[in-house]
Amino acid sequence: MPAQIIDGKALAQAIREGIAEEVRLLEKDTGIKPGLAAVLVGEDPASAVYVRNKKIACEKAGLYPQEHRLPASTTQETLLKLIQQLNADARIHGILVQLPLPPGMDSQAILQAVSPEKDVDGFHPVNVGRLVGGDPVFIPCTPKGVIQMIDSTGQDITGKRAVVIGRSNIVGKPVAMLLLHRHATVTICHSRTKDLPAVVREADIVIAAIGKPLFVTTDMVKEGAIVIDVGINRLADGKLVGDVDFDRVKERAGWITPVPGGVGPMTIAMLLQNTLESAKRTAGK
């Protein structure tokens, strides 16, 4: 029996509608409109699309968006000054620095300059530490969306065997930590994992975030497993595909996310949710 498709677009739309209502009530009760500042340095086309989509999503949900586009020639000092200004701006509750930054910039120094109280991406070392400790302020957007997609299946994460393919600081490590906090037994696989397919076959939940097109094949997936595909890759013919061989794996999995239309929309919805939560903390709610 083919897998049930976890529709990220529909799930994200429902979440965004709820956010819009909360934003309306927050502004009515407190006069505070959640504000998100997006900073884009350089002319990377994919980054420009991401920032534009985030701005549109903010406007639709009633948030206050600020967009700062800087040329690739911008110095690190100039960028740090802008971040300090945004840290001090009471209208801004979330700051997003779009990665990758141009060559020569110290990404870690830039991300650490963002106030932990406005770090809606959850990348600041303070927020990473709080996530590991089980008391997060901001949960990174993509991992947060992944957990909500798993929850949407109605399956209890507790006691499940979960395998995360990929160990990035942005997805792999934080999503593994979130699964651990939900009482899953978690294994992280990577390029040096021995007999990786055998490890993945043990999983009730598979999170693919390795950045290799169609890497996860049918013979790697346990029948009935939940398969969440975080990857997005463009093939030579221009087609967008994930890290999972969707057309074949869907015949074996119990639940599966498509690419596109899976995790991507959820990531933006979680960014809005984190910004709203930041504004609510400012309002003492």
Secondary structure, 3 states (H helix, E strand, C coil): CCCEECCHHHHHHHHHHHHHHHHHHHHHHHCCCCEEEEEEECCCHHHHHHHHHHHHHHHHHCCEEEEEEECCCCCHHHHHHHHHHHHHCCCCCEEEECCCCCCCCCHHHHHHHCCHHHCCCCCCHHHHHHHHCCCCCCCCHHHHHHHHHHHCCCCCCCCCEEEEECCCCCCHHHHHHHHHHCCCEEEEECCCCCCHHHHHCCCCEEEECCCCCCCECHHHCCCCCEEEECCCEECCCCCEECCECHHHHCCCCCEECCCCCCHHHHHHHHHHHHHHHHHHHHCCC
